[in-house]
Amino acid sequence: MDNTQYIFLDIPTVRRIIVEKGYADKYRNDELTVAIFLSKFCEKIWNTTCTIGFPIRNSEASSIPLVGSSSIEELKNILNTKTEEAHDVDALIVKDTPEKPRRTGQGFQIKRFHTRQADLTTEGIIKFIQGLNYSKTDTALVVLLATGEVTKFTQVRSSIDFNKFPFSALYFVTLHGDVLKFIEVWPNLGKEELDWSIV
């Protein structure tokens, strides 16, 4: 059983952390942006307020408040130094604010496919996904596309053997100006959009 604990933050707090990121901060704003979108997406599906959880290293879990009541600087320090990076969950979306730091929601693994990849084509994205090494999990995979290239999502769907796919779902996120586009490839096909400027 996964005993990982999480620190839970609401959307306004995560937005402040993004806005106030300093040069020395190691956390990725694009991943936090995607986490906010995922929270808004789950709020729409579940028809309730959601909170974003970030996994904490076991050695650090007892030393921090797991429901974010710290200052922004303290929270930035936690994201910089105390989160668990070698984990199948980057962001855990839960209903409301949990009273316990357990894993009780939908986990998402966020990967970035960007212009430094050797092959920016749809075939390159397929190889990138097939090259991910994870055990079977109920976590959903979200690929942030930051290449500006056209992706053929139906080709991705038809090329991956989802019987061997370790994740519970496959999504893509792209950012066009202030609009985040969220594409579900598996188990269903669909698209959602969110105006980032008003979140």
KAWO-V172444 format. One record per pair of residues at least 24 apart in sequence whose ideal C-beta (glycine too) atoms are under 8 Angstrom apart, sorted by the first residue. I is the first residue (numbers start at 0). GAP is how many residues later the second one is. D is the distance in Angstrom with one decimal. If there is no record, write none. Layout:
i & gap & d
I & GAP & D
I & GAP & D
//
This chain:
i & gap & d
1 & 101 & 5.7
2 & 55 & 7.3
3 & 51 & 4.9
3 & 52 & 7.2
3 & 54 & 7.2
3 & 80 & 6.4
3 & 83 & 6.5
3 & 85 & 7.4
3 & 99 & 6.4
4 & 50 & 7.6
4 & 51 & 5.2
4 & 53 & 7.6
4 & 56 & 4.3
4 & 61 & 5.8
4 & 96 & 4.0
4 & 97 & 7.6
5 & 47 & 3.4
5 & 48 & 6.0
5 & 49 & 5.6
5 & 50 & 6.3
5 & 60 & 6.6
5 & 86 & 5.5
5 & 95 & 5.4
5 & 97 & 7.0
6 & 46 & 6.8
6 & 47 & 5.4
6 & 49 & 5.7
6 & 57 & 6.4
6 & 58 & 7.5
6 & 59 & 5.3
6 & 60 & 7.5
6 & 61 & 5.9
6 & 68 & 7.7
6 & 71 & 6.0
6 & 76 & 7.9
6 & 94 & 7.7
7 & 43 & 4.7
7 & 44 & 6.9
7 & 45 & 4.8
7 & 58 & 6.6
7 & 59 & 5.2
7 & 60 & 6.3
7 & 86 & 6.9
7 & 89 & 6.0
7 & 90 & 6.0
7 & 93 & 7.5
8 & 42 & 6.8
8 & 43 & 5.5
8 & 44 & 7.9
8 & 45 & 7.3
8 & 59 & 4.4
8 & 66 & 6.8
9 & 41 & 5.7
9 & 42 & 7.6
9 & 58 & 7.5
9 & 87 & 7.2
10 & 25 & 5.5
10 & 28 & 5.8
10 & 29 & 7.4
10 & 41 & 7.2
10 & 188 & 7.0
12 & 55 & 5.9
12 & 59 & 7.5
12 & 62 & 6.8
13 & 38 & 5.9
14 & 184 & 7.2
15 & 56 & 5.6
16 & 55 & 6.4
16 & 58 & 6.1
16 & 59 & 5.9
16 & 62 & 6.8
19 & 52 & 5.9
19 & 56 & 7.3
20 & 55 & 7.5
21 & 54 & 7.6
24 & 51 & 5.8
24 & 54 & 7.7
24 & 55 & 5.8
25 & 53 & 7.9
25 & 54 & 4.9
25 & 55 & 8.0
26 & 49 & 7.4
26 & 52 & 4.3
26 & 53 & 6.0
26 & 56 & 7.8
27 & 84 & 7.6
29 & 82 & 6.5
29 & 114 & 6.0
29 & 116 & 7.1
30 & 59 & 6.3
30 & 60 & 7.5
30 & 79 & 4.9
30 & 81 & 7.5
30 & 113 & 7.5
32 & 142 & 7.6
32 & 147 & 7.4
32 & 163 & 7.1
33 & 57 & 7.5
33 & 74 & 7.9
33 & 76 & 5.3
33 & 108 & 6.1
33 & 110 & 5.7
33 & 139 & 5.4
33 & 146 & 7.8
34 & 55 & 7.4
34 & 56 & 3.9
34 & 58 & 7.8
34 & 73 & 7.5
34 & 75 & 7.2
35 & 163 & 6.0
36 & 136 & 6.6
36 & 143 & 5.0
36 & 145 & 6.4
36 & 157 & 5.5
36 & 159 & 7.7
36 & 162 & 7.7
37 & 53 & 6.2
37 & 55 & 5.4
37 & 68 & 8.0
37 & 70 & 5.5
37 & 104 & 7.0
38 & 52 & 8.0
38 & 54 & 5.2
39 & 154 & 5.9
39 & 159 & 6.4
40 & 141 & 6.3
40 & 151 & 6.1
40 & 153 & 7.6
41 & 51 & 4.5
41 & 53 & 8.0
41 & 63 & 7.9
41 & 64 & 6.3
43 & 148 & 7.8
45 & 49 & 5.8
47 & 47 & 5.2
47 & 48 & 6.5
48 & 46 & 7.5
48 & 47 & 5.9
49 & 43 & 5.3
49 & 44 & 6.4
49 & 45 & 6.0
49 & 46 & 7.4
49 & 55 & 7.9
50 & 42 & 7.6
50 & 43 & 5.5
50 & 44 & 7.9
50 & 45 & 6.6
50 & 46 & 4.9
50 & 47 & 7.0
51 & 39 & 5.6
51 & 40 & 7.3
51 & 41 & 6.2
52 & 38 & 7.0
52 & 39 & 3.7
52 & 40 & 7.5
52 & 41 & 6.0
52 & 45 & 7.7
52 & 48 & 7.9
52 & 50 & 7.9
52 & 52 & 6.9
53 & 24 & 7.9
53 & 25 & 6.6
53 & 29 & 5.2
53 & 36 & 7.7
53 & 37 & 6.6
53 & 38 & 7.5
54 & 28 & 6.1
54 & 29 & 4.2
54 & 32 & 4.8
54 & 34 & 5.5
54 & 35 & 7.8
54 & 37 & 7.2
55 & 26 & 5.8
55 & 27 & 6.2
55 & 28 & 6.3
55 & 45 & 7.9
56 & 25 & 5.9
56 & 26 & 7.0
56 & 27 & 4.8
57 & 26 & 7.8
60 & 40 & 7.4
65 & 35 & 4.0
66 & 30 & 6.0
66 & 31 & 7.3
66 & 32 & 7.8
66 & 34 & 7.8
87 & 46 & 5.9
87 & 47 & 7.5
87 & 49 & 4.7
87 & 51 & 4.7
88 & 50 & 5.5
105 & 34 & 6.6
106 & 30 & 7.6
106 & 31 & 6.9
106 & 32 & 4.0
106 & 33 & 7.1
107 & 31 & 6.5
107 & 32 & 5.2
107 & 33 & 7.7
107 & 34 & 5.2
108 & 25 & 7.4
108 & 28 & 7.9
108 & 30 & 5.1
108 & 31 & 7.3
108 & 32 & 5.2
108 & 33 & 6.9
108 & 58 & 6.8
109 & 32 & 5.0
109 & 34 & 6.3
110 & 30 & 6.8
110 & 31 & 7.2
110 & 32 & 5.2
110 & 33 & 6.9
111 & 31 & 7.7
111 & 32 & 4.7
111 & 34 & 6.2
112 & 30 & 5.4
112 & 31 & 6.8
112 & 32 & 5.5
112 & 33 & 6.8
112 & 34 & 6.5
113 & 32 & 4.3
113 & 33 & 6.3
114 & 31 & 6.9
114 & 32 & 5.5
114 & 33 & 7.5
116 & 30 & 7.3
119 & 27 & 4.7
119 & 29 & 4.8
120 & 28 & 7.1
121 & 28 & 8.0
121 & 29 & 5.4
121 & 30 & 4.5
121 & 33 & 5.2
121 & 34 & 6.4
124 & 26 & 6.1
124 & 31 & 6.3
125 & 29 & 7.5
125 & 30 & 5.8
125 & 33 & 4.9
125 & 34 & 6.6
128 & 27 & 7.4
128 & 31 & 6.4
128 & 41 & 7.4
129 & 30 & 6.8
131 & 34 & 7.6
133 & 32 & 4.4
133 & 33 & 7.0
134 & 31 & 6.2
135 & 30 & 5.1
136 & 29 & 5.9
136 & 30 & 6.2
136 & 31 & 7.0
137 & 30 & 4.9
138 & 28 & 5.9
138 & 29 & 6.4
139 & 27 & 5.8
139 & 28 & 5.3
139 & 29 & 3.9
139 & 30 & 7.4
139 & 31 & 6.3
140 & 26 & 4.1
140 & 28 & 7.0
140 & 29 & 5.3
140 & 30 & 7.0
141 & 29 & 4.6
141 & 30 & 7.4
141 & 31 & 5.9
142 & 27 & 7.6
142 & 28 & 7.2
142 & 29 & 5.1
142 & 30 & 7.3
143 & 28 & 7.8
143 & 29 & 5.0
143 & 30 & 7.8
144 & 27 & 5.6
144 & 28 & 6.9
144 & 29 & 4.8
145 & 28 & 7.9
145 & 29 & 7.6
152 & 30 & 5.7
152 & 32 & 5.3
152 & 36 & 7.3
153 & 35 & 7.5
155 & 29 & 5.6
156 & 28 & 5.0
156 & 29 & 6.0
156 & 32 & 6.9
159 & 26 & 7.4
161 & 24 & 5.5
161 & 25 & 7.7
//
